[in-house]
Amino acid sequence: MHRQRFSHITTWVFDLDNTLYPPSARLFDQIQQRMTSWVMTALGVDHAEADRLRDHYWRAYGTTLAGLMAEHGIDPGPYLQEVHDISFAPLQPDPDLAARIGDLPGRRIVYTNATVRYAERVIEARGLSGVFDAIYGVEEAGFHPKPDRAAYETVFAADGLDPRAAAMFEDDPRNLAVPHQMGMRTVHVAPQAMPAEHIHHHTDNLPGFLSQLSDAPFPPAGNKTKT
């Protein structure tokens, strides 16, 4: 069933944090702590207010960085370098995931709201180096974050992918709404399902889900299922 629904896919787009590694690694906890500390120093507020602003900007703008740029005109470079200076020790290589992604037919890319350098370090720690054809970060999106449509359009244009022949794997359901509008097949990767019209599939086991797509040849072009 899944294989038929993905038979038209030529580009596979993967988010990074909590998608290519399990949320139990709690990597983003480290980033959030560094975000809060950065906001405290940059804006001169206490911990409680910095934490509130961090969450508020994430909800209102898609990322804390986007809110800081919009409301305070901050330089994204130093901020991104500071908040991504974390330990990657919680991550473990996942040979099964590497094999399953590597088996997918077509082009395989990572698109994250983080930086490319950070993504490279996560990918290396997960044993996924060499699996992807390209990595795109927030800098390639002109610092527009997902779920801003301009972010997707910028990155997809740079890659040359056709959204109608692409699939998007994401842990944040908000970030699947625009891909759905653009004609992509959407997969929510998270411990809990969140049913919505813009989510085609849910999985809490990415390697297992991908195994359903790559264990056997895809059906002939004439047998494609419309999506």
Buried (B, 14 or more C-beta within 10 A) or exposed (E): EBBEBBBBBBBBBBBBBBBBBBBEBEBBEBBBBBBBBBBBEBBEBEEEBBBBBBBEBBEEBBBBBBBBBEBEEBEBEEBBEBBBEBEBEBBEEBEBBBBBBBEBBEBBBBBBBBBBEBBBBBBBBBBBEEBBEBBBBBBBBEBBBBBBBEBBBBBBEEBEBBBEBBBBBBBBBBBBBBBBEBEBBBBBBBEEEEEBEBBBBBBBEBBEBBBBBBEEEBEEEEEBEEB
